[in-house]
Amino acid sequence: MIVEVVGGADERPEVRVVDVDDLGRLHLALGEVTDEEADEALRAAGLGHLRDAGTGLLDTAALRANAGAQASAPDWGERFDAMVAQARARGWVEDDGATLQVHVESAAGA
């Protein structure tokens, strides 16, 4: 699953959750947007925020709701829970228990 922040209409960044059925990976991909624009767009979408240029923090419940609405696999919810459990075991769930730490990749090559 990928959370993308890309340039949208009128140069306003938009957030999209794509590849929702691929729960073997999760990262944040930034298009041609600044870190500040990406952080603002993530917050406005209710999906999370940037900790720094290389780390994003995503709200687990918001991500589940957004991606789950697009999912096609009947066992998607169970697989999502397993992905979160695996992230927790690796130390990628914040102390609040509701936030996933993810790697940020620049889709723009910046």
Phi, psi and omega in degrees: 000143180230133170258118183254141169239113186229161176298133182243201180300142179055032178062020176264123181300146176232154182251132177228144173252119185234169182052044188293337180277350178267091183264013177276355179208153177209124174207171179251124180248125180255129175278214181278069178225153175282164176300322180295317178296319179296315179300314180297318180294319178297317179296316180297326179280350181075018183261345180149210180195172176268136171276316178201187185297337183250356186226128173249153176239120183248137178287117186300314182294318180293320178297315179300315181295315182294308183289321181300328178293338181259345187295147180247343182281133181295334180261019186302315181301317178295319180291324176297314179300321178294322178297317179295319178298320178295319178297319179298316180297332180267001178082021183259012174250129182295164181303332180290347178076356184245004187230129178264133175271128182228155177282142178257130175241140178269113178287342182271354180076017181278000000 
